[in-house]
Amino acid sequence: MSNSGFTLIEALLASVVLAMVVGAVVMPFTAGAANTVQNARSTLAINLAQDLMEEILAKPFHDPDGSDAGETGRSNWDDMDDYDGYSEAEGSIAGFDGVATGDPASTALTRNVTVASVYIAGQDQSEEPTFLRVTVNIRYHGDALVSLSRLVYANAVSEGGGDDD
C-alpha cells in the first residue's frame, strides 16, 4: 500500500519556505511605501520653509517706522527681525493669512525662525548690523527635518527686501 501525501513535517517546512518567499517579495514594496511617505513629508517641509523665508525676505531690513509698537502678530510685522523667535507648534502651521495648513502631513511638523545680527570683522557692534542671518527650521515630532538659512545684506539704497545686489 502506498501512502501518497504530505507528512506534517513536510507541510510545516513548505509553510516556512512560503513565508520566507512572501516576506522577500513584500519587503521592497513596504520599504518603497515608507520612502514615498518620507519624501512627501520632506517636500512639504521644504515648501513650508521656503514660503516663510520668502515672506520674511519680502520685508525691509530696517524697521520703516523705527518702532515695534503695535506689531503684535505676524500680520503686523514690518521688518525682518520681527520674525526672530517666531514658532508654530504641531498642527498649527499657518500661512500669512493666518489660515492653518490643510495638509494632514503637516500635523506633526513644527516651524520656527531665528534672525540674528551678523557683524563683519572690525565693525562696531553698537552700530546697526550689516547682515542678518535668517534661519527657518522645520521639525517632525521634534527631530530636525529641514533647515533653510539665508544671509541678508543691509543695503542702504534699497529697502524693499533681502534680495539686494
The 8 nearest C-alpha neighbors of each residue, nearest first, counted from 0:
[[1, 2, 3, 4, 5, 6, 7, 9],
 [0, 2, 3, 4, 5, 6, 7, 9],
 [3, 1, 4, 0, 5, 6, 7, 9],
 [2, 4, 1, 5, 6, 0, 9, 7],
 [5, 3, 2, 6, 9, 1, 10, 7],
 [6, 4, 9, 10, 7, 3, 8, 2],
 [5, 7, 9, 8, 10, 4, 11, 3],
 [6, 8, 10, 9, 11, 5, 12, 4],
 [7, 9, 11, 10, 6, 12, 5, 13],
 [10, 8, 12, 6, 11, 7, 5, 13],
 [9, 11, 13, 7, 8, 12, 5, 14],
 [12, 10, 14, 8, 13, 9, 7, 15],
 [11, 13, 9, 15, 14, 10, 8, 16],
 [12, 14, 10, 16, 11, 15, 17, 9],
 [15, 13, 11, 17, 12, 16, 18, 10],
 [14, 16, 18, 12, 17, 13, 11, 19],
 [15, 17, 13, 19, 14, 18, 20, 12],
 [16, 18, 14, 20, 15, 19, 13, 21],
 [19, 17, 15, 21, 20, 16, 22, 14],
 [20, 18, 22, 16, 17, 21, 23, 15],
 [19, 21, 23, 17, 22, 18, 24, 16],
 [20, 22, 24, 18, 23, 19, 25, 17],
 [23, 21, 19, 25, 20, 24, 26, 18],
 [22, 24, 20, 21, 26, 25, 19, 27],
 [23, 25, 21, 22, 26, 20, 27, 28],
 [24, 26, 22, 28, 23, 27, 21, 29],
 [25, 27, 29, 28, 23, 24, 22, 30],
 [28, 26, 30, 29, 25, 31, 24, 23],
 [27, 29, 31, 25, 30, 26, 32, 24],
 [28, 30, 32, 26, 31, 27, 33, 25],
 [31, 29, 27, 33, 28, 32, 26, 34],
 [32, 30, 28, 34, 29, 33, 27, 35],
 [31, 33, 29, 35, 34, 30, 28, 36],
 [32, 34, 30, 36, 35, 31, 29, 37],
 [35, 33, 37, 31, 32, 36, 38, 30],
 [34, 36, 32, 38, 33, 37, 39, 31],
 [35, 37, 39, 33, 34, 38, 40, 32],
 [38, 36, 34, 40, 35, 39, 41, 33],
 [39, 37, 41, 35, 40, 36, 34, 42],
 [38, 40, 42, 36, 41, 37, 35, 43],
 [41, 39, 37, 43, 38, 42, 44, 36],
 [42, 40, 44, 38, 43, 39, 45, 37],
 [43, 41, 39, 45, 44, 40, 38, 46],
 [42, 44, 46, 40, 41, 45, 47, 39],
 [45, 43, 41, 47, 42, 46, 40, 48],
 [46, 44, 48, 42, 47, 43, 49, 41],
 [45, 47, 49, 43, 44, 48, 50, 42],
 [48, 46, 44, 50, 45, 49, 43, 51],
 [47, 49, 45, 51, 46, 50, 135, 52],
 [50, 48, 52, 46, 51, 47, 53, 45],
 [51, 49, 47, 53, 52, 48, 46, 54],
 [50, 52, 54, 48, 53, 49, 55, 47],
 [51, 53, 49, 55, 54, 50, 48, 56],
 [54, 52, 56, 50, 55, 51, 49, 57],
 [53, 55, 51, 57, 52, 56, 50, 58],
 [54, 56, 52, 57, 53, 58, 79, 51],
 [57, 55, 161, 53, 160, 58, 54, 52],
 [56, 58, 160, 54, 55, 53, 161, 59],
 [59, 57, 78, 160, 56, 55, 79, 77],
 [60, 58, 160, 78, 158, 159, 61, 79],
 [59, 61, 79, 78, 153, 160, 158, 58],
 [62, 60, 59, 78, 63, 158, 79, 65],
 [61, 63, 65, 78, 64, 77, 59, 66],
 [64, 62, 65, 61, 77, 59, 78, 66],
 [63, 65, 66, 62, 67, 77, 61, 68],
 [66, 64, 62, 63, 67, 61, 68, 78],
 [67, 65, 68, 64, 62, 63, 69, 70],
 [66, 68, 70, 69, 65, 62, 81, 64],
 [69, 67, 66, 70, 71, 65, 64, 75],
 [68, 70, 71, 67, 75, 66, 72, 76],
 [71, 69, 75, 76, 67, 68, 72, 77],
 [72, 70, 69, 75, 73, 76, 68, 74],
 [73, 71, 75, 74, 70, 76, 69, 81],
 [72, 74, 76, 75, 71, 95, 82, 70],
 [73, 75, 72, 76, 95, 96, 97, 70],
 [76, 74, 70, 73, 72, 77, 71, 69],
 [77, 75, 73, 70, 74, 81, 78, 72],
 [76, 78, 58, 75, 62, 59, 63, 79],
 [79, 77, 59, 58, 62, 80, 81, 60],
 [80, 78, 81, 55, 58, 60, 82, 59],
 [79, 81, 82, 83, 114, 78, 60, 115],
 [80, 82, 79, 83, 78, 76, 77, 67],
 [83, 81, 80, 85, 79, 84, 112, 114],
 [84, 82, 113, 114, 80, 81, 85, 112],
 [85, 83, 113, 112, 82, 86, 111, 114],
 [84, 86, 112, 82, 111, 83, 87, 113],
 [87, 85, 111, 110, 84, 112, 88, 109],
 [86, 88, 110, 92, 109, 91, 111, 89],
 [87, 89, 109, 91, 90, 86, 92, 110],
 [90, 88, 109, 107, 108, 106, 91, 87],
 [89, 91, 106, 92, 88, 107, 105, 108],
 [90, 92, 88, 89, 99, 87, 93, 106],
 [93, 91, 99, 87, 100, 90, 88, 109],
 [94, 92, 99, 98, 97, 100, 91, 95],
 [93, 95, 96, 97, 98, 99, 100, 92],
 [96, 94, 97, 93, 74, 73, 98, 54],
 [95, 97, 94, 98, 74, 93, 99, 73],
 [98, 96, 93, 94, 95, 99, 74, 73],
 [97, 99, 93, 96, 94, 100, 95, 92],
 [100, 98, 93, 92, 91, 101, 97, 94],
 [101, 99, 93, 102, 92, 98, 94, 105],
 [100, 102, 99, 103, 105, 98, 104, 106],
 [101, 103, 104, 105, 100, 106, 43, 99],
 [104, 102, 105, 106, 101, 100, 107, 90],
 [105, 103, 102, 106, 40, 107, 108, 43],
 [104, 106, 108, 103, 107, 102, 90, 100],
 [105, 107, 90, 89, 108, 104, 103, 91],
 [106, 108, 89, 105, 140, 139, 90, 109],
 [109, 107, 139, 105, 89, 138, 106, 140],
 [110, 108, 89, 88, 138, 87, 137, 139],
 [109, 111, 137, 87, 136, 86, 138, 108],
 [110, 112, 86, 136, 85, 135, 87, 137],
 [113, 111, 135, 85, 84, 134, 83, 136],
 [112, 114, 83, 134, 84, 133, 115, 135],
 [113, 115, 133, 83, 132, 80, 131, 134],
 [114, 116, 132, 131, 117, 113, 133, 83],
 [117, 115, 131, 128, 130, 132, 118, 114],
 [118, 116, 130, 131, 128, 115, 129, 132],
 [117, 119, 128, 129, 122, 130, 116, 120],
 [120, 118, 122, 121, 117, 129, 130, 128],
 [121, 119, 122, 118, 123, 117, 124, 129],
 [120, 122, 119, 123, 118, 124, 126, 129],
 [121, 123, 120, 119, 124, 118, 126, 128],
 [124, 122, 125, 126, 121, 118, 127, 120],
 [123, 125, 126, 122, 118, 128, 127, 121],
 [124, 126, 123, 127, 128, 122, 118, 116],
 [127, 125, 124, 123, 128, 122, 129, 118],
 [126, 128, 129, 125, 124, 123, 116, 118],
 [129, 127, 130, 118, 116, 117, 126, 124],
 [128, 130, 153, 118, 152, 117, 127, 131],
 [131, 129, 152, 117, 151, 128, 153, 116],
 [130, 132, 116, 151, 117, 115, 150, 133],
 [131, 133, 150, 115, 114, 149, 151, 134],
 [132, 134, 114, 149, 148, 113, 131, 150],
 [135, 133, 148, 113, 147, 112, 149, 114],
 [134, 136, 112, 147, 146, 111, 48, 148],
 [137, 135, 146, 111, 110, 145, 112, 147],
 [136, 138, 110, 145, 109, 144, 44, 146],
 [139, 137, 143, 144, 109, 142, 141, 108],
 [138, 140, 108, 142, 141, 107, 144, 143],
 [139, 141, 107, 142, 138, 108, 109, 89],
 [140, 142, 139, 138, 143, 109, 108, 107],
 [141, 143, 138, 139, 140, 144, 137, 108],
 [144, 142, 138, 145, 137, 139, 141, 136],
 [143, 145, 138, 137, 139, 142, 146, 41],
 [146, 144, 137, 136, 143, 45, 44, 147],
 [147, 145, 136, 135, 137, 148, 134, 144],
 [146, 148, 135, 134, 136, 145, 48, 149],
 [149, 147, 134, 133, 135, 146, 132, 150],
 [148, 150, 133, 132, 151, 134, 147, 131],
 [149, 151, 132, 131, 133, 130, 152, 148],
 [152, 150, 131, 130, 161, 149, 132, 153],
 [151, 153, 130, 154, 129, 131, 150, 161],
 [154, 152, 129, 130, 60, 155, 151, 128],
 [153, 155, 156, 157, 152, 163, 158, 60],
 [154, 156, 157, 153, 158, 60, 61, 152],
 [157, 155, 154, 158, 153, 163, 159, 164],
 [156, 158, 154, 159, 155, 163, 160, 153],
 [157, 159, 59, 160, 60, 156, 154, 155],
 [160, 158, 59, 157, 58, 57, 161, 60],
 [161, 159, 57, 59, 58, 56, 158, 162],
 [160, 162, 56, 151, 163, 57, 60, 152],
 [163, 161, 160, 164, 56, 151, 152, 159],
 [164, 162, 161, 154, 157, 160, 152, 159],
 [163, 162, 154, 152, 161, 157, 151, 153]]
